[in-house]
């Protein structure tokens, strides 16, 4: 899915620029996708979201009792098709229990600094690389 939420901001300080990325963070639940009230196209996209969880998006959250609870998350650029699909489904199925997923952050703002004078990097390549870097850093921060 094309992710286009990133914008390159002007020169900041010390020969660096920043890429601002808004991320959508979802926690996966135990619910099943409602096939009766969901279009086939949306079902297909959501199935990919919940079935293809990268291993680095899996962690354990310790509750107050010290019992670890597994948490599978997904991070997307906020205006990507995946993030829009998750928000659309969540809006239409707020009453569903158990939920397929929970939106933990709809638009988590993140900045990644970079050197604008980096040679041999096209604008598209740079933006894609920085988006991935923002997602990785946000994931580590959330964990």
C-alpha positions, 0 to 999 in steps of 0.5 A: 500500500502506498503510504503518503503521510510523510512530509519533509520539513525545511532545514532545521539545525546542524545540517539536518532536516526532519521527516514528520510521520504520523503513525496509526498503532493497533493492538490485535484482538481475538475477534473475527472479521464481521463478514456480513457487514464488511465489504469483500475488499475490506475483508481482504485487507483486514485479513492481511493486517491481522494474519501477517504480524511481523515478529518484531510487532509481537511483545508481552505486556506485564500487568500489575500482577506481574503476569505477562500478556501477549500483545500483537501490534501493527504500525502503519503510516496514518493515511495509508490504506491499511490505517484507513481500513482499520479505522473504517472497520473500528468505526463501523464495529465499535460494539463488536466483542471480542474486537478484531483489533483496538486502535491504540493511537490513531495518529502518533506523531513522529519526527526522524532527523536526517542529513539532506546532503546524503549523496545517492539517495532519491527523494522517494527512497529517502522518504521510504527509508525514513518512514520505516525508521520511524515505524521501528523507533516508534515500535521500540518506544511503545514496547 
